[in-house]
């Protein structure tokens, strides 16, 4: 299956960090850390996504470099995309963001939140 990025519209979502960044692992057994195509460590964060109807879901999002986000902080993912995956008869959606910015910050204010815009 070819991985085609699917853009995610976050304009009507409230997104709160619930678990800070940690390196994403290729294998829990070996402890090998996952890296992107450029060799950078990939980090995984867990967020609570809430829509305008009050429905909530925990979502893990991968990014690089390590963002400085703390649990409880509300953010807006920049360039959030989903990738459909399938393995061993199971499937799901993996999410990746280019960076994060605090709620209320302008697009040019991304210092300390990940990659520059």
C-alpha positions, 0 to 999 in steps of 0.5 A, a space after each residue: 500500500 502506498 502511503 499518501 498523506 491526507 491533510 487534516 483540518 484542525 480549525 474546528 478542533 481543540 488540541 491539548 497535549 496529554 503526554 510530552 514528547 518521547 523518541 518513537 521506537 521501531 521495536 520495543 524489544 530492541 529499543 531501536 529509535 525510529 528516524 526519518 529519511 534524513 536520519 533525524 530522531 522522530 518524536 511521539 506526543 499524545 494529544 486530546 483532540 476535542 471537536 465542537 460537539 464535545 467528542 474527544 479522542 486521544 491521538 498520537 502525533 509524530 514530529 521531528 525535531 523534538 518540540 518543547 510542549 508540556 502536558 496541559 498545553 493547548 497547541 495547533 499542529 502545523 501541516 498535520 497529515 494522516 497516513 493509512 497503514 496496514 499490517 498483518 490484517 490490522 490497519 489504522 491512521 498514523 499522524 505526523 505534524 511539521 511543528 506545533 504552535 501555541 493556541 493564539 500565536 501568530 503563524 510567525 511565532 513558532 520559537 521553541 515549538 518545533 521546526 521554523 515555519 
